[in-house]
Amino acid sequence: MKGFCRTTIAIFGALLLGLACNSSVSAECGSPSLSHPAPAAWRPSATLGRAHLAATSYALVSTAERDGDEDEQSIVGMWHVTFTAKGNGSGGPPDNTPIDNALVVWHNDKTEVMNSGRPPQDGEICLGVWERTGRCEYRLNHFGWGGYDTTNAPLGIGNPIGPTHITEEVTLSPDGKHFAGRFTLDAYDTSGNQTAHIIGVIKATRVTVDTTVGDLL
């Protein structure tokens, strides 16, 4: 009988120790002053309670260092993008006028590169930076540094023209294969005087290892 009692007490004590360890971890998870051990803090020779605490704390560090996009698709990648005029009124291009047809790469360092379908003398390679503004929502600030006017120089480079500024507000589809939104394009001369203002819609399809030329045309 005494042996049975001692066994029962030992089991009950082990259960209490386990509950105490779990309570300690739960209490510290929400604490901003929680000190997280490094991955090496996982010790096979440690007691069960300490090993569990170290592993849990390390998991919390990993979660805290993420960027918050793990529950949704990422806009990072290569895209086929079309720009179409819409809403410019009588002072701009008519609705449904194609403005550009480009290949674009959004990088995970929040920079962006566009290979425009416009003529090279217009400055077909341009650059931007982006930020996430909401769930699946992004804002891009993009600059084309300028090109050359060949109107009066058919056999030469021609005269330089000023930069183009494009901003985009887009929303990524739930499956991560498309995004769409609106753009604003402002062109300037070399003195910074505005020469054009165009607004419209933007649509994009992700380029994958299976994309063909026919998919882009």
Buried (B, 14 or more C-beta within 10 A) or exposed (E): EEEEEEEEEEEEEEEEEEEEBBEBBEEBEEEEEBEBBEEEBBEEEBEEBBBBBBBBBBEBEEEEEEEEBEEEBBBBBBBBBBBBBBEBEEEBBEEEBEBBBBBBBBEEEBEBBBEBBBEEBBBBEBEBBBEBEEEBBBBBBBBBEBBBBBEEEEEEEBEEBBBBBBBBBBBBBEEBBBBBBBBEBBBBBEEEEEEEEBBBBBBBBBBEEEEEEEEEE
